[in-house]
Amino acid sequence: MLMQIITKAATALYLVVAMLALAPAAQPARAAGVTDTEIRIGNIMPYTGPLAAFASIGRAEAAYFDMINERGGINGRKIKFISRDDSSNPRTAVEQTHELVEQERVHLMFGSFGTPSNLATRSYLNERSIPQLFVASGDEEWAHPKRFPWTMGWQPTFRSEGRIYANYIQAAYPSRKIAVLWQNDQFGRDLFRGLQEGLGFTANMIVADIAIDADMSIDTQVEILKNSGAEVLVLNCAPPISARAIRRSAELGWHPQLVLVNAAASIANALRPAGLQNSVGVISTSFLKDAGDATWKEDAAIRDWLTFMDKYYPDGDKEDSNAIFGYAAAATLAQVLIQCGDDLSRENIMRQAASLKGYQSPIAFPGIAINTGPTDFQPIKQMRLVQFDGNSWQPIGDVIESAFAARPSDK
């Protein structure tokens, strides 16, 4: 009797194994957030907290995917964009990313904001072979294809941006004393480092620099910088702090040449709160068109942008550079997914992200194109100097190759 039971059990087990062997193999693209009708994409954004001024990046991205979905999606699939708030807290970013991957089953992470939050989640995502695409941060850490093959940045690096400002200051304001107000985090340190490198042997013209936290009151710090005798003030901090610094400088009767980092060069979130009259002459960089610039009034891409904002993001500010950033980044991801065709495996998504050749977003400045490769995870390497005239940003000179420094070593 026992032998009959064992024989029947063995036969049943054999049949189960045989059925499994005959079953079709699971498709890689179906392993997580991809079906025949949907692609699930995760995102982390500071909708609250000290860096909430950047939240319009995520809102514009969500609106862009709404537009894509209304037009039928990509390759027949709608985009399910799931964006979570981390209040710029890396611990919260980790928790939210785990939930997006393990509960929401997103297929990839896209456009998450900030260096600390993305550094905190990078290893987790790479260990699970989940794309961490087009990180919204200019840190050089997103360009290590050997060590972190699932992570890629998007914008020019902060360090190279700092070098651009150094070259400008050397050319336009030689021998002028320089003061720097910089944010005490990876973003602030990287750009300050690039500024010092670019100044080279003239870096001793930096007569004062003060590191501040993102939520600090900076009135006293601006007074200290004024008393240094500096004639050039580099504001290397988030939009709200930059706005307060510009306004406070004017209140003190101090009018140095202001240099404002690209991340804070938002008319809506920095210059308008600072007072447009106080912001005239501010120098910054850009790689995207400004909807408020009369130069682009008849530009087809700007007309499309204005129509998009009216229909899909009516509560947004059409002149908000952060919203334009999100719109352009989302368009880049859409291009990658289009190139994937029906092979939406995570491996092919990264392969296509690393195969962008001369892709130019219509909203980017002419001459600024996206190029990537298997060993080149820095999509945008060019910027243009701009100056605020009281109404809009006006281009200065030609497009500048911001990657004249060697790429970070990938060891």
VOPAGU-2260 file (C-alpha; in pm, 1 decimal, decimal comma):
REM VOPAGU-2260
SITE   aa  ch    i         X         Y         Z
SITE  MET   A    0       0,0       0,0       0,0
SITE  LEU   A    1     278,7     241,9      95,2
SITE  MET   A    2     456,0     170,0    -232,8
SITE  GLN   A    3     134,5     253,4    -426,1
SITE  ILE   A    4     105,6     588,9    -247,5
SITE  ILE   A    5     470,1     672,1    -318,3
SITE  THR   A    6     430,5     568,8    -683,4
SITE  LYS   A    7     118,0     786,1    -728,0
SITE  ALA   A    8     287,5    1083,3    -563,1
SITE  ALA   A    9     592,8    1044,5    -783,5
SITE  THR   A   10     372,5    1023,8   -1093,2
SITE  ALA   A   11     184,6    1341,0    -992,6
SITE  LEU   A   12     511,3    1525,4    -930,9
SITE  TYR   A   13     640,4    1414,9   -1268,8
SITE  LEU   A   14     326,2    1546,5   -1439,6
SITE  VAL   A   15     359,2    1884,5   -1264,9
SITE  VAL   A   16     723,5    1914,8   -1367,1
SITE  ALA   A   17     638,9    1815,9   -1723,1
SITE  MET   A   18     360,4    2075,5   -1741,9
SITE  LEU   A   19     594,3    2346,4   -1614,6
SITE  ALA   A   20     854,7    2248,1   -1870,7
SITE  LEU   A   21     600,4    2278,2   -2152,0
SITE  ALA   A   22     467,4    2615,4   -2030,8
SITE  PRO   A   23     593,2    2917,8   -2228,4
SITE  ALA   A   24     883,5    3102,3   -2069,6
SITE  ALA   A   25     796,3    3427,5   -1891,4
SITE  GLN   A   26     870,9    3734,0   -2099,3
SITE  PRO   A   27    1122,8    3972,5   -1937,5
SITE  ALA   A   28     905,1    4273,3   -2016,2
SITE  ARG   A   29     614,6    4117,0   -1825,4
SITE  ALA   A   30     818,1    4053,0   -1511,6
SITE  ALA   A   31     704,3    4371,3   -1343,1
SITE  GLY   A   32     520,7    4683,9   -1448,4
SITE  VAL   A   33     458,8    4613,4   -1816,4
SITE  THR   A   34     149,2    4457,9   -1970,6
SITE  ASP   A   35       2,5    4464,6   -2318,9
SITE  THR   A   36    -170,8    4790,1   -2226,7
SITE  GLU   A   37      40,9    4962,5   -1959,6
SITE  ILE   A   38     391,3    5068,1   -1853,6
SITE  ARG   A   39     426,9    5151,5   -1483,4
SITE  ILE   A   40     685,4    5420,7   -1406,1
SITE  GLY   A   41     789,6    5540,0   -1059,6
SITE  ASN   A   42     916,8    5879,3    -948,6
SITE  ILE   A   43    1028,3    6055,4    -628,5
SITE  MET   A   44     980,2    6432,5    -598,8
SITE  PRO   A   45     988,9    6692,9    -315,4
SITE  TYR   A   46     625,6    6805,0    -325,5
SITE  THR   A   47     669,0    6938,6      26,7
SITE  GLY   A   48     966,1    7059,8     230,5
SITE  PRO   A   49    1246,8    7309,2     168,3
SITE  LEU   A   50    1294,2    7213,9    -198,2
SITE  ALA   A   51     925,2    7210,0    -293,2
SITE  ALA   A   52     998,3    7475,3    -558,2
SITE  PHE   A   53    1119,0    7185,4    -774,2
SITE  ALA   A   54     787,3    6998,9    -745,8
SITE  SER   A   55     672,4    7144,2   -1077,0
SITE  ILE   A   56     922,1    6909,9   -1244,3
SITE  GLY   A   57     713,9    6611,8   -1133,6
SITE  ARG   A   58     382,8    6781,0   -1207,1
SITE  ALA   A   59     492,7    6866,7   -1560,3
SITE  GLU   A   60     612,2    6508,8   -1613,9
SITE  ALA   A   61     276,1    6373,5   -1498,0
SITE  ALA   A   62      98,1    6616,2   -1730,7
SITE  TYR   A   63     322,2    6513,1   -2021,4
SITE  PHE   A   64     231,0    6147,6   -1974,8
SITE  ASP   A   65    -137,8    6244,6   -1955,4
SITE  MET   A   66     -91,6    6401,6   -2298,8
SITE  ILE   A   67      84,3    6091,3   -2429,4
SITE  ASN   A   68    -193,4    5868,5   -2297,0
SITE  GLU   A   69    -464,9    6082,6   -2453,0
SITE  ARG   A   70    -286,2    6039,3   -2784,8
SITE  GLY   A   71    -288,2    5661,9   -2753,8
SITE  GLY   A   72      20,1    5595,3   -2545,2
SITE  ILE   A   73     350,8    5456,2   -2667,7
SITE  ASN   A   74     350,2    5145,1   -2884,4
SITE  GLY   A   75      -9,6    5086,5   -2779,8
SITE  ARG   A   76      60,5    5111,5   -2407,0
SITE  LYS   A   77     -52,3    5383,4   -2166,6
SITE  ILE   A   78     189,7    5527,9   -1911,6
SITE  LYS   A   79      98,6    5481,4   -1545,8
SITE  PHE   A   80     313,7    5747,2   -1377,0
SITE  ILE   A   81     326,7    5704,2    -999,1
SITE  SER   A   82     502,6    5991,9    -824,1
SITE  ARG   A   83     563,9    6003,2    -448,2
SITE  ASP   A   84     669,6    6282,2    -212,6
SITE  ASP   A   85     991,7    6248,8     -11,4
SITE  SER   A   86    1015,6    6608,2     121,5
SITE  SER   A   87    1384,2    6590,9      17,5
SITE  ASN   A   88    1445,6    6332,5     290,3
SITE  PRO   A   89    1664,3    6040,1     170,3
SITE  ARG   A   90    1516,5    5804,0     430,0
SITE  THR   A   91    1167,8    5877,8     299,8
SITE  ALA   A   92    1292,1    5837,1     -57,1
SITE  VAL   A   93    1416,0    5487,6      27,0
SITE  GLU   A   94    1082,6    5392,3     184,0
SITE  GLN   A   95     884,6    5530,0    -107,5
SITE  THR   A   96    1109,7    5363,1    -364,8
SITE  HIS   A   97    1067,6    5026,2    -192,7
SITE  GLU   A   98     690,5    5070,7    -206,0
SITE  LEU   A   99     697,0    5170,8    -570,9
SITE  VAL   A  100     904,2    4866,2    -664,7
SITE  GLU   A  101     759,7    4603,9    -432,2
SITE  GLN   A  102     395,0    4711,2    -406,2
SITE  GLU   A  103     323,7    4925,9    -711,5
SITE  ARG   A  104     552,5    4704,0    -920,7
SITE  VAL   A  105     691,2    4985,7   -1131,4
SITE  HIS   A  106     905,8    4876,0   -1422,5
SITE  LEU   A  107    1153,2    5162,0   -1391,6
SITE  MET   A  108    1224,4    5478,2   -1194,5
SITE  PHE   A  109    1239,7    5800,8   -1391,2
SITE  GLY   A  110    1331,9    6161,1   -1320,0
SITE  SER   A  111    1351,9    6139,4    -941,7
SITE  PHE   A  112    1479,8    6462,9    -792,0
SITE  GLY   A  113    1790,5    6541,1    -592,0
SITE  THR   A  114    2133,7    6400,1    -523,2
SITE  PRO   A  115    2083,7    6268,5    -164,9
SITE  SER   A  116    1760,2    6083,6    -242,7
SITE  ASN   A  117    1894,1    5924,8    -560,1
SITE  LEU   A  118    2220,7    5822,0    -395,5
SITE  ALA   A  119    2018,6    5661,3    -116,5
SITE  THR   A  120    1819,4    5446,7    -361,3
SITE  ARG   A  121    2082,1    5377,1    -627,9
SITE  SER   A  122    2226,4    5053,8    -484,5
SITE  TYR   A  123    1880,9    4908,7    -416,1
SITE  LEU   A  124    1770,8    4970,9    -774,6
SITE  ASN   A  125    2094,7    4848,9    -933,3
SITE  GLU   A  126    2097,1    4530,4    -726,0
SITE  ARG   A  127    1751,4    4453,4    -867,1
SITE  SER   A  128    1835,6    4558,5   -1224,9
SITE  ILE   A  129    1572,5    4832,6   -1222,4
SITE  PRO   A  130    1644,6    5134,3   -1445,9
SITE  GLN   A  131    1702,4    5460,8   -1258,0
SITE  LEU   A  132    1673,6    5683,3   -1561,0
SITE  PHE   A  133    1732,2    6053,7   -1621,2
SITE  VAL   A  134    1793,8    6146,4   -1259,7
SITE  ALA   A  135    1697,9    6510,1   -1193,9
SITE  SER   A  136    2034,3    6608,6   -1051,4
SITE  GLY   A  137    2356,3    6733,8   -1204,8
SITE  ASP   A  138    2581,3    6519,3    -989,6
SITE  GLU   A  139    2855,0    6322,1   -1164,7
SITE  GLU   A  140    2747,3    6009,4    -975,4
SITE  TRP   A  141    2494,1    5916,7   -1243,2
SITE  ALA   A  142    2761,8    5845,4   -1505,0
SITE  HIS   A  143    2925,5    5521,9   -1386,9
SITE  PRO   A  144    2803,1    5259,9   -1637,4
SITE  LYS   A  145    3035,2    4987,7   -1507,1
SITE  ARG   A  146    2962,7    5022,3   -1137,5
SITE  PHE   A  147    2598,7    5131,7   -1169,8
SITE  PRO   A  148    2477,1    5016,7   -1512,5
SITE  TRP   A  149    2111,2    5087,5   -1431,0
SITE  THR   A  150    2156,2    5455,9   -1337,1
SITE  MET   A  151    2177,6    5746,8   -1581,7
SITE  GLY   A  152    2155,9    6123,5   -1537,4
SITE  TRP   A  153    2011,5    6374,2   -1783,5
SITE  GLN   A  154    2119,3    6735,5   -1732,6
SITE  PRO   A  155    2470,5    6885,9   -1751,1
SITE  THR   A  156    2678,1    6827,6   -1439,3
SITE  PHE   A  157    2699,1    7085,1   -1161,5
SITE  ARG   A  158    3077,0    7066,4   -1169,0
SITE  SER   A  159    3098,9    7154,5   -1538,0
SITE  GLU   A  160    2845,1    7432,6   -1484,9
SITE  GLY   A  161    3071,5    7578,2   -1216,3
SITE  ARG   A  162    3359,0    7581,2   -1464,5
SITE  ILE   A  163    3146,2    7772,8   -1714,4
SITE  TYR   A  164    3080,6    8045,3   -1456,5
SITE  ALA   A  165    3450,6    8058,0   -1374,4
SITE  ASN   A  166    3540,0    8112,6   -1739,0
SITE  TYR   A  167    3276,8    8384,7   -1768,3
SITE  ILE   A  168    3397,5    8566,1   -1455,6
SITE  GLN   A  169    3759,0    8548,2   -1572,0
SITE  ALA   A  170    3665,9    8696,4   -1909,9
SITE  ALA   A  171    3413,0    8959,6   -1801,0
SITE  TYR   A  172    3532,1    9051,2   -1450,5
SITE  PRO   A  173    3906,0    8983,6   -1427,5
SITE  SER   A  174    4066,3    9065,2   -1093,7
SITE  ARG   A  175    3726,6    9122,4    -929,2
SITE  LYS   A  176    3672,9    8982,3    -581,0
SITE  ILE   A  177    3424,4    8695,5    -565,6
SITE  ALA   A  178    3186,5    8581,6    -290,1
SITE  VAL   A  179    2998,2    8251,3    -295,5
SITE  LEU   A  180    2684,5    8149,3    -108,4
SITE  TRP   A  181    2659,4    7775,1    -152,7
SITE  GLN   A  182    2422,9    7503,0     -40,4
SITE  ASN   A  183    2584,0    7262,7     203,5
SITE  ASP   A  184    2508,9    6940,3      18,6
SITE  GLN   A  185    2646,1    6742,9    -274,2
SITE  PHE   A  186    2487,8    6982,0    -525,2
SITE  GLY   A  187    2647,8    7285,3    -365,9
SITE  ARG   A  188    2985,9    7121,4    -317,0
SITE  ASP   A  189    3006,8    6994,3    -676,0
SITE  LEU   A  190    2932,4    7330,8    -832,0
SITE  PHE   A  191    3164,9    7516,2    -594,3
SITE  ARG   A  192    3437,5    7266,3    -678,5
SITE  GLY   A  193    3388,6    7329,9   -1050,9
SITE  LEU   A  194    3401,0    7705,7    -992,7
SITE  GLN   A  195    3732,1    7674,4    -807,2
SITE  GLU   A  196    3876,7    7441,0   -1070,9
SITE  GLY   A  197    3772,7    7674,6   -1349,8
SITE  LEU   A  198    3927,8    7976,2   -1179,1
SITE  GLY   A  199    4253,0    7785,1   -1141,2
SITE  PHE   A  200    4535,7    8001,0   -1009,2
SITE  THR   A  201    4289,7    8293,4    -975,1
SITE  ALA   A  202    4074,9    8101,4    -725,4
SITE  ASN   A  203    4225,9    8322,2    -455,3
SITE  MET   A  204    3990,1    8592,3    -586,1
SITE  ILE   A  205    3720,3    8411,7    -386,9
SITE  VAL   A  206    3744,3    8629,8     -76,7
SITE  ALA   A  207    3445,4    8481,1     107,1
SITE  ASP   A  208    3228,2    8173,1      85,8
SITE  ILE   A  209    2952,6    8057,7     318,0
SITE  ALA   A  210    2782,1    7718,6     322,0
SITE  ILE   A  211    2415,2    7719,6     419,9
SITE  ASP   A  212    2139,6    7463,0     469,0
SITE  ALA   A  213    1834,9    7461,2     243,8
SITE  ASP   A  214    1599,9    7590,2     513,6
SITE  MET   A  215    1822,1    7858,9     670,9
SITE  SER   A  216    1756,0    8229,4     706,7
SITE  ILE   A  217    2044,3    8394,8     524,0
SITE  ASP   A  218    2017,5    8767,3     599,9
SITE  THR   A  219    2324,7    8766,2     824,3
SITE  GLN   A  220    2525,4    8562,6     574,1
SITE  VAL   A  221    2452,0    8811,0     295,0
SITE  GLU   A  222    2572,6    9095,6     517,0
SITE  ILE   A  223    2897,5    8908,0     583,2
SITE  LEU   A  224    2949,8    8853,9     210,4
SITE  LYS   A  225    2880,1    9222,0     142,5
SITE  ASN   A  226    3140,2    9323,9     399,2
SITE  SER   A  227    3399,1    9107,7     221,6
SITE  GLY   A  228    3419,9    9369,7     -52,6
SITE  ALA   A  229    3324,4    9120,5    -323,3
SITE  GLU   A  230    3208,8    9258,2    -657,8
SITE  VAL   A  231    3076,2    8927,1    -792,0
SITE  LEU   A  232    2830,4    8712,0    -594,4
SITE  VAL   A  233    2773,7    8351,4    -699,5
SITE  LEU   A  234    2446,0    8211,2    -564,4
SITE  ASN   A  235    2484,3    7835,6    -557,9
SITE  CYS   A  236    2164,0    7738,2    -377,6
SITE  ALA   A  237    1796,1    7652,3    -423,8
SITE  PRO   A  238    1542,4    7902,9    -563,8
SITE  PRO   A  239    1390,9    8021,4    -231,7
SITE  ILE   A  240    1732,6    8096,6     -78,7
SITE  SER   A  241    1856,0    8258,6    -398,9
SITE  ALA   A  242    1547,3    8480,6    -403,2
SITE  ARG   A  243    1606,5    8592,0     -43,8
SITE  ALA   A  244    1974,4    8658,8    -115,1
SITE  ILE   A  245    1898,9    8875,4    -419,7
SITE  ARG   A  246    1636,1    9072,4    -230,3
SITE  ARG   A  247    1855,9    9113,7      76,2
SITE  SER   A  248    2149,3    9236,5    -134,1
SITE  ALA   A  249    1927,6    9506,7    -280,9
SITE  GLU   A  250    1799,9    9605,0      63,8
SITE  LEU   A  251    2159,2    9648,6     179,3
SITE  GLY   A  252    2239,2    9865,8    -120,4
SITE  TRP   A  253    2488,7    9606,0    -238,8
SITE  HIS   A  254    2482,7    9549,9    -614,1
SITE  PRO   A  255    2750,1    9297,7    -714,5
SITE  GLN   A  256    2732,4    9112,3   -1043,6
SITE  LEU   A  257    2500,4    8823,5    -957,3
SITE  VAL   A  258    2564,7    8475,2   -1093,6
SITE  LEU   A  259    2276,7    8234,3   -1033,9
SITE  VAL   A  260    2302,2    7857,9   -1083,3
SITE  ASN   A  261    2081,4    7696,0   -1344,8
SITE  ALA   A  262    1888,9    7498,8   -1081,2
SITE  ALA   A  263    1766,5    7827,3    -931,4
SITE  ALA   A  264    1724,2    8023,6   -1255,0
SITE  SER   A  265    1346,8    8018,6   -1241,8
SITE  ILE   A  266    1162,1    8343,0   -1303,8
SITE  ALA   A  267     861,0    8199,6   -1122,8
SITE  ASN   A  268    1040,3    8058,3    -818,6
SITE  ALA   A  269    1343,5    8284,5    -773,9
SITE  LEU   A  270    1350,4    8608,6    -971,9
SITE  ARG   A  271     989,7    8711,6    -924,4
SITE  PRO   A  272    1000,4    8653,1    -545,3
SITE  ALA   A  273    1332,7    8840,4    -535,1
SITE  GLY   A  274    1180,2    9131,3    -724,3
SITE  LEU   A  275    1227,5    9153,3   -1098,9
SITE  GLN   A  276    1383,8    9497,3   -1062,5
SITE  ASN   A  277    1643,0    9348,8    -825,7
SITE  SER   A  278    1719,9    9067,6   -1069,3
SITE  VAL   A  279    1808,8    9269,5   -1378,5
SITE  GLY   A  280    2152,5    9167,3   -1504,0
SITE  VAL   A  281    2166,4    8829,0   -1328,9
SITE  ILE   A  282    2384,0    8579,0   -1518,2
SITE  SER   A  283    2297,7    8209,4   -1538,4
SITE  THR   A  284    2305,8    7916,5   -1779,2
SITE  SER   A  285    2036,3    7730,6   -1965,5
SITE  PHE   A  286    1994,1    7451,0   -2213,7
SITE  LEU   A  287    1618,0    7489,3   -2261,0
SITE  LYS   A  288    1414,6    7765,1   -2423,4
SITE  ASP   A  289    1240,8    8020,9   -2204,0
SITE  ALA   A  290     868,8    8058,9   -2271,5
SITE  GLY   A  291     885,9    8419,5   -2153,4
SITE  ASP   A  292    1158,7    8516,0   -2399,8
SITE  ALA   A  293    1021,1    8715,8   -2693,9
SITE  THR   A  294    1288,8    8551,8   -2910,9
SITE  TRP   A  295    1083,3    8232,3   -2908,7
SITE  LYS   A  296     740,4    8394,6   -2936,4
SITE  GLU   A  297     672,3    8237,2   -3277,5
SITE  ASP   A  298     874,8    7921,4   -3213,6
SITE  ALA   A  299     673,5    7605,7   -3284,1
SITE  ALA   A  300     806,1    7425,1   -2976,6
SITE  ILE   A  301     711,5    7713,2   -2747,0
SITE  ARG   A  302     365,5    7733,3   -2903,1
SITE  ASP   A  303     328,7    7360,2   -2835,6
SITE  TRP   A  304     447,0    7419,8   -2478,2
SITE  LEU   A  305     190,1    7693,1   -2417,7
SITE  THR   A  306     -86,8    7475,7   -2561,5
SITE  PHE   A  307      29,2    7185,3   -2345,0
SITE  MET   A  308      21,8    7399,9   -2031,3
SITE  ASP   A  309    -325,4    7533,0   -2107,7
SITE  LYS   A  310    -468,0    7185,1   -2152,4
SITE  TYR   A  311    -270,6    6950,3   -1929,5
SITE  TYR   A  312    -115,3    7168,9   -1658,3
SITE  PRO   A  313    -339,5    7477,8   -1632,8
SITE  ASP   A  314    -237,8    7549,0   -1272,5
SITE  GLY   A  315     130,6    7565,3   -1365,1
SITE  ASP   A  316     337,8    7872,1   -1447,1
SITE  LYS   A  317     425,5    7882,4   -1816,9
SITE  GLU   A  318     752,1    8062,2   -1737,5
SITE  ASP   A  319     860,8    7811,9   -1472,1
SITE  SER   A  320    1192,1    7667,4   -1591,6
SITE  ASN   A  321    1145,5    7365,4   -1364,3
SITE  ALA   A  322     821,9    7276,0   -1541,3
SITE  ILE   A  323     995,1    7307,8   -1879,6
SITE  PHE   A  324    1271,5    7082,6   -1742,5
SITE  GLY   A  325    1016,3    6813,5   -1650,1
SITE  TYR   A  326     844,6    6841,3   -1987,1
SITE  ALA   A  327    1173,4    6799,4   -2175,8
SITE  ALA   A  328    1293,1    6511,4   -1957,2
SITE  ALA   A  329     962,9    6326,7   -2002,7
SITE  ALA   A  330     991,4    6373,0   -2379,0
SITE  THR   A  331    1336,9    6214,0   -2366,1
SITE  LEU   A  332    1200,3    5909,7   -2183,5
SITE  ALA   A  333     920,1    5885,6   -2438,6
SITE  GLN   A  334    1184,3    5878,2   -2713,6
SITE  VAL   A  335    1362,6    5591,6   -2537,7
SITE  LEU   A  336    1039,4    5392,1   -2503,5
SITE  ILE   A  337     954,6    5452,9   -2869,1
SITE  GLN   A  338    1297,5    5317,3   -2966,1
SITE  CYS   A  339    1228,8    5007,7   -2754,5
SITE  GLY   A  340     944,3    4901,5   -2980,1
SITE  ASP   A  341     774,9    4596,7   -2831,2
SITE  ASP   A  342    1084,8    4486,9   -2638,6
SITE  LEU   A  343    1027,2    4665,7   -2310,1
SITE  SER   A  344    1259,0    4448,8   -2107,4
SITE  ARG   A  345    1458,4    4647,6   -1856,8
SITE  GLU   A  346    1775,3    4550,2   -2039,9
SITE  ASN   A  347    1649,6    4696,3   -2366,3
SITE  ILE   A  348    1526,3    5013,3   -2198,8
SITE  MET   A  349    1880,4    5077,4   -2072,5
SITE  ARG   A  350    2024,5    4975,7   -2409,1
SITE  GLN   A  351    1807,2    5231,8   -2587,3
SITE  ALA   A  352    1876,5    5500,9   -2325,7
SITE  ALA   A  353    2245,2    5446,0   -2401,5
SITE  SER   A  354    2182,7    5469,3   -2777,8
SITE  LEU   A  355    2056,3    5825,9   -2815,3
SITE  LYS   A  356    2239,8    5984,0   -3106,8
SITE  GLY   A  357    2184,5    6349,9   -3181,7
SITE  TYR   A  358    1838,8    6351,4   -3025,2
SITE  GLN   A  359    1727,3    6712,0   -2989,3
SITE  SER   A  360    1423,7    6806,7   -2789,8
SITE  PRO   A  361    1233,6    7082,0   -2971,2
SITE  ILE   A  362    1225,7    7274,2   -2642,3
SITE  ALA   A  363    1607,5    7270,8   -2614,0
SITE  PHE   A  364    1825,6    7553,3   -2740,6
SITE  PRO   A  365    1932,0    7506,2   -3104,4
SITE  GLY   A  366    2261,0    7320,4   -3116,7
SITE  ILE   A  367    2206,4    7135,4   -2789,5
SITE  ALA   A  368    2158,3    6765,6   -2854,4
SITE  ILE   A  369    2146,7    6450,1   -2645,3
SITE  ASN   A  370    2410,7    6187,4   -2713,4
SITE  THR   A  371    2472,4    5873,9   -2509,2
SITE  GLY   A  372    2663,6    5549,8   -2549,8
SITE  PRO   A  373    2749,2    5231,8   -2358,7
SITE  THR   A  374    3027,4    5420,7   -2178,6
SITE  ASP   A  375    2867,6    5766,1   -2190,7
SITE  PHE   A  376    2587,2    5813,6   -1938,0
SITE  GLN   A  377    2588,4    6196,3   -1951,9
SITE  PRO   A  378    2308,1    6280,2   -2198,4
SITE  ILE   A  379    2331,6    6662,7   -2205,6
SITE  LYS   A  380    2677,3    6816,4   -2214,6
SITE  GLN   A  381    2608,5    7165,5   -2347,0
SITE  MET   A  382    2473,6    7487,7   -2199,3
SITE  ARG   A  383    2439,3    7851,9   -2292,1
SITE  LEU   A  384    2506,3    8160,0   -2082,5
SITE  VAL   A  385    2199,4    8379,6   -2035,3
SITE  GLN   A  386    2130,6    8716,8   -1871,5
SITE  PHE   A  387    1803,8    8839,9   -1721,8
SITE  ASP   A  388    1681,3    9170,0   -1868,4
SITE  GLY   A  389    1393,6    9228,5   -1628,7
SITE  ASN   A  390    1144,8    9026,9   -1831,7
SITE  SER   A  391    1317,2    8718,6   -1969,9
SITE  TRP   A  392    1650,1    8541,3   -2013,2
SITE  GLN   A  393    1856,1    8663,2   -2307,4
SITE  PRO   A  394    2124,8    8434,1   -2455,9
SITE  ILE   A  395    2487,1    8546,3   -2435,8
SITE  GLY   A  396    2726,0    8406,4   -2692,8
SITE  ASP   A  397    2717,0    8057,8   -2836,8
SITE  VAL   A  398    2644,3    7712,2   -2700,9
SITE  ILE   A  399    2921,5    7600,3   -2465,8
SITE  GLU   A  400    3044,6    7244,0   -2442,0
SITE  SER   A  401    3023,6    7189,2   -2067,0
SITE  ALA   A  402    3202,5    6855,6   -2067,3
SITE  PHE   A  403    3554,0    6983,9   -2130,1
SITE  ALA   A  404    3650,5    6818,9   -1802,9
SITE  ALA   A  405    3712,5    6447,0   -1834,5
SITE  ARG   A  406    3420,5    6223,6   -1747,8
SITE  PRO   A  407    3427,8    6083,3   -1395,7
SITE  SER   A  408    3633,7    5767,6   -1374,7
SITE  ASP   A  409    3423,3    5451,5   -1363,4
SITE  LYS   A  410    3615,0    5240,7   -1120,0
